[in-house]
Amino acid sequence: MDDREEYSQDIVDCIREFLVDDDWNFDFDEERGIFRFGVNLDSKLKNVRYFVPVREDGYTVYAISPINADNDDKDVMREMNEFINRANYGLRNGNFEIDVRDGEIRYKVFVDCDNQLPSREVVRGSIVIPSVMFERYSPGLLDVMFKGSTAEEAISKCE
């Protein structure tokens, strides 16, 4: 049985071309069709890990925080869920997500490529937006996780 995931080589080529031309250090899993790399941030969070799975009709960019919310602390998880809802309200391209099982926080952008290839500008935006969002919202995320701030207090610090 073949473990290879189905993905568009043309979409992979568009993403790879951007990453190479822009001098990014990345890995690509040929079997699963996934790019992996990291981005340093200009914030207390310092960096995020990226996973970019490519499929036949599009790709998704996931930027994952190196720090999880404490899923054993119900107060922190409640405030973090509210913080993420408040942050997501009105966002135009992508959204934050939290895994309630382990507290993982990530930002996701999906690019629909059905019957078209993404332009360099689309690829660039899909990769840059998550790190910009983490830079903008990480002070609030960290305040909720470590300072006991409410979601409302923390979001006002970011917006």
C-alpha positions in Angstrom: 0.0 0.0 0.0 1.3 3.5 -0.9 1.5 6.0 1.9 2.0 8.9 -0.5 -0.6 11.6 -0.1 -2.1 13.1 -3.3 -1.0 16.6 -3.9 -0.4 19.0 -6.8 3.2 19.2 -7.9 2.3 22.5 -9.6 1.2 24.0 -6.3 4.3 22.6 -4.6 6.5 24.2 -7.3 4.8 27.6 -6.7 5.4 27.5 -3.0 9.0 26.1 -3.4 9.8 28.8 -5.9 8.7 31.5 -3.4 10.7 29.9 -0.5 13.8 29.5 -2.6 13.7 32.9 -4.2 13.1 34.5 -0.8 16.0 32.6 0.8 13.9 30.5 3.3 15.4 27.4 5.0 12.8 24.7 4.6 12.2 20.9 4.3 9.7 19.2 2.0 8.3 15.8 2.7 7.8 14.3 -0.8 5.7 11.4 0.6 3.2 13.5 2.4 3.4 16.8 0.5 4.3 18.9 3.5 6.6 21.9 3.8 8.2 22.5 7.2 10.1 25.6 8.4 10.3 28.1 11.2 10.0 31.8 11.5 11.6 34.1 14.1 9.3 36.7 15.5 9.8 40.2 16.7 7.9 39.5 20.0 8.3 37.7 23.3 7.1 34.5 21.7 10.3 34.5 19.6 9.3 32.0 16.9 6.7 29.8 15.3 6.9 26.5 13.5 5.2 26.2 10.1 3.6 23.2 8.5 2.2 23.6 5.0 0.4 20.6 3.7 -0.4 20.7 -0.1 -3.3 18.9 -1.6 -4.7 18.6 -5.2 -6.9 21.7 -4.9 -5.1 24.0 -2.5 -2.8 24.2 0.5 -3.1 25.2 4.2 -0.5 27.2 6.1 -0.3 26.4 9.9 1.9 28.5 12.1 2.2 26.9 15.5 3.1 28.6 18.8 6.0 27.0 20.7 4.1 27.5 23.9 0.7 25.8 24.7 -1.9 27.0 27.0 -2.3 24.9 30.2 -5.2 22.7 29.3 -5.3 21.5 32.9 -6.2 25.0 34.1 -9.9 25.6 33.3 -9.7 29.3 34.0 -6.8 29.8 31.6 -8.5 27.7 28.9 -11.7 29.6 29.3 -9.9 32.9 28.9 -7.8 31.6 26.1 -10.9 30.4 24.2 -12.5 33.8 24.6 -9.3 35.6 23.6 -9.1 33.6 20.4 -12.8 34.3 19.6 -12.2 38.0 20.2 -9.0 38.0 18.1 -10.7 36.1 15.2 -13.7 38.4 15.0 -13.2 40.5 11.9 -10.0 38.9 10.7 -10.1 38.7 6.9 -7.5 36.1 6.0 -7.1 33.2 8.4 -7.8 32.5 12.0 -6.4 31.4 15.3 -7.3 27.9 16.6 -6.8 26.2 19.9 -6.7 22.5 20.5 -8.6 22.0 23.8 -7.0 18.6 24.2 -3.5 19.9 24.7 -3.6 23.7 24.5 -1.8 24.0 21.2 -2.4 27.4 19.6 -1.9 27.9 15.9 -2.9 30.3 13.1 -4.3 28.9 9.9 -4.6 30.2 6.3 -6.2 28.2 3.6 -5.5 28.9 -0.1 -8.0 27.5 -2.6 -6.3 26.7 -5.8 -9.1 24.8 -7.6 -8.4 25.3 -11.3 -5.7 27.9 -10.8 -2.2 28.3 -9.4 -1.4 30.8 -6.6 0.5 33.8 -7.6 3.8 34.7 -5.9 1.9 37.5 -4.0 -0.8 34.9 -2.8 1.9 32.5 -1.6 3.8 35.3 0.1 0.7 36.6 1.9 -0.3 33.1 3.0 3.1 32.6 4.6 3.7 36.0 6.1 0.2 36.7 7.5 0.4 34.0 10.3 3.7 35.4 11.7 2.3 39.0 11.6 -0.8 37.8 13.5 1.4 36.0 16.1 3.5 39.2 16.5 0.4 41.3 16.9 -1.5 38.9 19.3 1.3 37.2 21.2 1.5 39.9 24.0 -2.2 39.1 24.8 -1.7 35.3 24.5 1.2 35.4 26.9 -0.7 37.6 29.3 -3.6 35.2 29.5 -1.3 32.2 29.9 1.2 33.6 32.4 -0.2 36.8 34.0 -3.8 35.8 34.7 -5.2 38.5 32.4 -8.8 38.2 31.2 -9.4 37.9 27.5 -10.9 41.3 27.4 -7.8 42.9 29.0 -5.4 41.0 26.9 -7.2 41.7 23.6 -7.3 45.4 24.3 -3.5 45.3 24.7 -3.3 43.9 21.1 -5.9 45.9 19.3 
